[in-house]
Amino acid sequence: MLATASHPGVAASALLPTLSAARQQQLAAAIGKLVHELHALGFRDRNLDLRNLLVESTPDSFRIAKIDSGRFRLQRPGNPADALAEADWQRLLPQLPPHLAIIARGAGGG
């Protein structure tokens, strides 16, 4: 509760439907980029849900904070394509409309 009270954003699950199509695409790309970056660093969330991504929207970008990562695992950095990383994607992507899932998955090159 402390993180949600101190972060100026709202859950991605609540924000996404309120955005224009273009902004939805931008947010999907920002989420995908964040996930790719976390995976490249060796972080595997294992609880990767839109409701656990707090998003602060600015006119030209999004600032995203990940909360509720009590099941996380750390792997050796550099291999963003292991089974736990894929499990993160398989949990997250069905929460997005298909066209946004494609954008998210491709945002970081994976």
ZADO-1210 file (C-alpha; in nm, 4 decimals, padded with zeros to 6 digits):
<atoms>
<atom x="00.0000" y="00.0000" z="00.0000" code="MET" pos="1"/>
<atom x="00.2897" y="00.2370" z="00.0675" code="LEU" pos="2"/>
<atom x="00.4121" y="00.2196" z="-00.2940" code="ALA" pos="3"/>
<atom x="00.0678" y="00.2775" z="-00.4386" code="THR" pos="4"/>
<atom x="00.0104" y="00.5735" z="-00.2064" code="ALA" pos="5"/>
<atom x="00.3422" y="00.7395" z="-00.2880" code="SER" pos="6"/>
<atom x="00.3523" y="00.6763" z="-00.6654" code="HIS" pos="7"/>
<atom x="00.1614" y="00.9349" z="-00.8712" code="PRO" pos="8"/>
<atom x="00.0373" y="00.6795" z="-01.1253" code="GLY" pos="9"/>
<atom x="-00.2516" y="00.4397" z="-01.1625" code="VAL" pos="10"/>
<atom x="-00.2636" y="00.0693" z="-01.2445" code="ALA" pos="11"/>
<atom x="-00.2037" y="-00.0029" z="-01.6133" code="ALA" pos="12"/>
<atom x="-00.5173" y="-00.2186" z="-01.6111" code="SER" pos="13"/>
<atom x="-00.7265" y="00.0869" z="-01.5153" code="ALA" pos="14"/>
<atom x="-00.5441" y="00.3396" z="-01.7341" code="LEU" pos="15"/>
<atom x="-00.5212" y="00.1454" z="-02.0597" code="LEU" pos="16"/>
<atom x="-00.8938" y="00.1506" z="-02.1503" code="PRO" pos="17"/>
<atom x="-00.9107" y="00.5278" z="-02.0968" code="THR" pos="18"/>
<atom x="-00.6382" y="00.6085" z="-02.3502" code="LEU" pos="19"/>
<atom x="-00.6694" y="00.6824" z="-02.7202" code="SER" pos="20"/>
<atom x="-00.5583" y="00.4063" z="-02.9563" code="ALA" pos="21"/>
<atom x="-00.2269" y="00.5829" z="-03.0207" code="ALA" pos="22"/>
<atom x="-00.1563" y="00.6259" z="-02.6488" code="ARG" pos="23"/>
<atom x="-00.2506" y="00.2619" z="-02.5856" code="GLN" pos="24"/>
<atom x="00.0138" y="00.1624" z="-02.8385" code="GLN" pos="25"/>
<atom x="00.2692" y="00.3890" z="-02.6696" code="GLN" pos="26"/>
<atom x="00.1887" y="00.2403" z="-02.3291" code="LEU" pos="27"/>
<atom x="00.2111" y="-00.1155" z="-02.4635" code="ALA" pos="28"/>
<atom x="00.5541" y="-00.0333" z="-02.6077" code="ALA" pos="29"/>
<atom x="00.6660" y="00.1211" z="-02.2767" code="ALA" pos="30"/>
<atom x="00.5487" y="-00.1852" z="-02.0838" code="ILE" pos="31"/>
<atom x="00.7249" y="-00.4158" z="-02.3277" code="GLY" pos="32"/>
<atom x="01.0456" y="-00.2144" z="-02.3054" code="LYS" pos="33"/>
<atom x="01.0353" y="-00.2311" z="-01.9247" code="LEU" pos="34"/>
<atom x="00.9816" y="-00.6084" z="-01.9260" code="VAL" pos="35"/>
<atom x="01.2650" y="-00.6609" z="-02.1743" code="HIS" pos="36"/>
<atom x="01.4956" y="-00.4435" z="-01.9610" code="GLU" pos="37"/>
<atom x="01.4054" y="-00.6296" z="-01.6412" code="LEU" pos="38"/>
<atom x="01.4629" y="-00.9646" z="-01.8106" code="HIS" pos="39"/>
<atom x="01.7985" y="-00.8522" z="-01.9522" code="ALA" pos="40"/>
<atom x="01.9038" y="-00.7611" z="-01.5976" code="LEU" pos="41"/>
<atom x="01.8085" y="-01.1089" z="-01.4773" code="GLY" pos="42"/>
<atom x="01.4835" y="-01.0186" z="-01.2996" code="PHE" pos="43"/>
<atom x="01.1949" y="-01.2639" z="-01.3377" code="ARG" pos="44"/>
<atom x="00.8780" y="-01.1315" z="-01.1795" code="ASP" pos="45"/>
<atom x="00.6495" y="-01.4367" z="-01.1726" code="ARG" pos="46"/>
<atom x="00.3560" y="-01.2028" z="-01.0935" code="ASN" pos="47"/>
<atom x="00.3542" y="-00.9852" z="-01.4033" code="LEU" pos="48"/>
<atom x="00.0053" y="-00.8406" z="-01.4182" code="ASP" pos="49"/>
<atom x="-00.1179" y="-00.5091" z="-01.5566" code="LEU" pos="50"/>
<atom x="-00.2673" y="-00.4286" z="-01.2170" code="ARG" pos="51"/>
<atom x="00.0865" y="-00.4454" z="-01.0710" code="ASN" pos="52"/>
<atom x="00.2259" y="-00.1827" z="-01.3073" code="LEU" pos="53"/>
<atom x="00.1687" y="00.1717" z="-01.1823" code="LEU" pos="54"/>
<atom x="00.1773" y="00.4187" z="-01.4694" code="VAL" pos="55"/>
<atom x="00.2308" y="00.7907" z="-01.4583" code="GLU" pos="56"/>
<atom x="00.1315" y="00.9489" z="-01.7862" code="SER" pos="57"/>
<atom x="00.2985" y="01.2595" z="-01.9271" code="THR" pos="58"/>
<atom x="00.2124" y="01.4166" z="-02.2641" code="PRO" pos="59"/>
<atom x="00.4969" y="01.2372" z="-02.4428" code="ASP" pos="60"/>
<atom x="00.5883" y="00.9352" z="-02.2290" code="SER" pos="61"/>
<atom x="00.4997" y="00.7006" z="-01.9465" code="PHE" pos="62"/>
<atom x="00.6778" y="00.6327" z="-01.6187" code="ARG" pos="63"/>
<atom x="00.6091" y="00.2799" z="-01.4941" code="ILE" pos="64"/>
<atom x="00.6704" y="00.1320" z="-01.1493" code="ALA" pos="65"/>
<atom x="00.6444" y="-00.2429" z="-01.0858" code="LYS" pos="66"/>
<atom x="00.4849" y="-00.3408" z="-00.7544" code="ILE" pos="67"/>
<atom x="00.3993" y="-00.6714" z="-00.5840" code="ASP" pos="68"/>
<atom x="00.6942" y="-00.8857" z="-00.6873" code="SER" pos="69"/>
<atom x="00.6906" y="-01.1238" z="-00.3930" code="GLY" pos="70"/>
<atom x="00.7583" y="-01.4295" z="-00.6114" code="ARG" pos="71"/>
<atom x="01.0500" y="-01.2825" z="-00.8096" code="PHE" pos="72"/>
<atom x="01.3632" y="-01.4745" z="-00.9032" code="ARG" pos="73"/>
<atom x="01.7028" y="-01.3472" z="-01.0113" code="LEU" pos="74"/>
<atom x="01.8896" y="-01.5106" z="-01.2964" code="GLN" pos="75"/>
<atom x="02.2280" y="-01.4404" z="-01.4437" code="ARG" pos="76"/>
<atom x="02.1939" y="-01.1170" z="-01.6475" code="PRO" pos="77"/>
<atom x="02.2243" y="-01.1272" z="-02.0224" code="GLY" pos="78"/>
<atom x="01.9884" y="-01.4118" z="-02.1199" code="ASN" pos="79"/>
<atom x="01.6396" y="-01.2631" z="-02.1401" code="PRO" pos="80"/>
<atom x="01.4885" y="-01.5728" z="-02.3033" code="ALA" pos="81"/>
<atom x="01.4722" y="-01.8472" z="-02.0401" code="ASP" pos="82"/>
<atom x="01.1644" y="-02.0359" z="-01.9181" code="ALA" pos="83"/>
<atom x="01.0888" y="-01.7939" z="-01.6333" code="LEU" pos="84"/>
<atom x="01.1102" y="-01.4933" z="-01.8657" code="ALA" pos="85"/>
<atom x="00.8774" y="-01.6674" z="-02.1098" code="GLU" pos="86"/>
<atom x="00.6376" y="-01.7430" z="-01.8218" code="ALA" pos="87"/>
<atom x="00.6309" y="-01.3708" z="-01.7401" code="ASP" pos="88"/>
<atom x="00.5318" y="-01.2951" z="-02.0995" code="TRP" pos="89"/>
<atom x="00.2710" y="-01.5716" z="-02.1022" code="GLN" pos="90"/>
<atom x="00.1111" y="-01.4215" z="-01.7925" code="ARG" pos="91"/>
<atom x="00.1207" y="-01.0596" z="-01.9166" code="LEU" pos="92"/>
<atom x="00.0327" y="-01.0796" z="-02.2854" code="LEU" pos="93"/>
<atom x="-00.3203" y="-01.2288" z="-02.2514" code="PRO" pos="94"/>
<atom x="-00.4117" y="-00.9258" z="-02.0382" code="GLN" pos="95"/>
<atom x="-00.3602" y="-00.7011" z="-02.3409" code="LEU" pos="96"/>
<atom x="-00.5690" y="-00.6846" z="-02.6563" code="PRO" pos="97"/>
<atom x="-00.3886" y="-00.8918" z="-02.9245" code="PRO" pos="98"/>
<atom x="-00.2659" y="-00.5914" z="-03.1270" code="HIS" pos="99"/>
<atom x="-00.1155" y="-00.4361" z="-02.8112" code="LEU" pos="100"/>
<atom x="00.0381" y="-00.7671" z="-02.7013" code="ALA" pos="101"/>
<atom x="00.2291" y="-00.7778" z="-03.0310" code="ILE" pos="102"/>
<atom x="00.3576" y="-00.4247" z="-02.9711" code="ILE" pos="103"/>
<atom x="00.4591" y="-00.5027" z="-02.6131" code="ALA" pos="104"/>
<atom x="00.6417" y="-00.8241" z="-02.7007" code="ARG" pos="105"/>
<atom x="00.8292" y="-00.6575" z="-02.9850" code="GLY" pos="106"/>
<atom x="00.9200" y="-00.3377" z="-02.7975" code="ALA" pos="107"/>
<atom x="01.2485" y="-00.4617" z="-02.6649" code="GLY" pos="108"/>
<atom x="01.3485" y="-00.6837" z="-02.9526" code="GLY" pos="109"/>
<atom x="01.2035" y="-01.0134" z="-02.8331" code="GLY" pos="110"/>
</atoms>
